[in-house]
Amino acid sequence: MMRFLLPLVVFVVLVGFLLVGLGLNPRQVPSPLVGKPAPEFQLQQLHESEKTLTSKENLGKVWLLNVWASWCVSCREEHPVLVELAKSGIVPVYGLNYKDQREDALRWLQQFGDPYTASAVDPEGRTGIEFGVYGVPETYVIDKNGVIRYKQIGPVTVEALQNKILPLVRELQG
Amino acid sequence: MRLKLLSRSSLAACDSGKGSYIGNPGGAFEGLRTNEGGFALLKTALLLCLLLLAPFAGAKEAVPVAEDPEVEKRMVALSEDLRCLVCQNETIAASRADFANDLRREIREQIQANKSDKEIVDFLVARYGDFVLYRPPMKGTTAFLWFGPFIFLLAGAVFLVFYLKRRRKHIEEPALSEQQLKQAEALLKEGKG
């Protein structure tokens, strides 16, 4: 009996591990910055380059920072969701225009709509490195104390918004 | 136009290495090519210009190499142990992804700012997590990663020892009892008769 049972148990355990492994996405690297203060930045704004956007401006409110670029294909996918979210007025969405050309970025917003309260420009991706950005799009939920509470890697889907982001935002807004 | 490898939907470009650019220089002249004749001379001239300009075009896009070979050496040594999060099986030293390029620049700048290797690695781990390291650090959550193989090796060795012992016992046991031997002999005799 043992002769068959032991290999069977080993096999089942192995299959279990492989099944779990199939469901994991190696591209979703958890950010060590969740739970830490958002990196400080002071960047030019996209629309009015003479104005700056700083991370401190939003202290005292919950906000989203969406990293986007006109060259990023997945950003188009999430864009309608962000536009809807901005319309609802639940939470302000700020943009970090990542490694982009100003004209391209402005044209892109004109074409697809502009959900951002303001967009900061990060042409060389330096602020991106501070935030641990390794692909676009990424979206950060930042609380009233300026602490990163959640990082959405990849496009903001309706499910992610309803199941994760909005409940968290409501909780943080208290 | 430059295609950023960071785009989550263009990850396949990681494998080709050459995928960082789309559109060849000749692509801009697609319109001329479709014209029948007449433009042959112009085309040749343009191609010649392109060829002459090619080295400059290349130079413009080349990865900036630090003037200081020492800095470059340290940067490469450091980034060979760091994972590119876009092309996850490549090191930051080897990857041609835009992301790796940015991190090489960052490392280079930090070396020039007299940061120690540890400070630079800590900087990256703070932002990208342990996943950026090809050699994971030893701690509670990674203990199994470090010792797991040895545990399996030990388990295998124990199993082997037990198995061999059992097998030897099996072999050492006389294959036939005396009674069986007699029976066999009797049967053989019968056969002869």
Interface residues (C-beta under 8 A of the other chain):
Chain A: P26 R27 V29 P30 S31 P32 L33 A69 W71 C72 V73 S74 K99 E124 G125 R126 G128 I129 E130 F131 G132 Y134 G135 V136 P137 G154 P155
Chain B: R2 L3 K4 L6 S7 R8 S9 S10 L11 L85 V86 Q88 D98 F99 D102 L103 E106 V125 A126 R127 Y128 G129 D130 F131
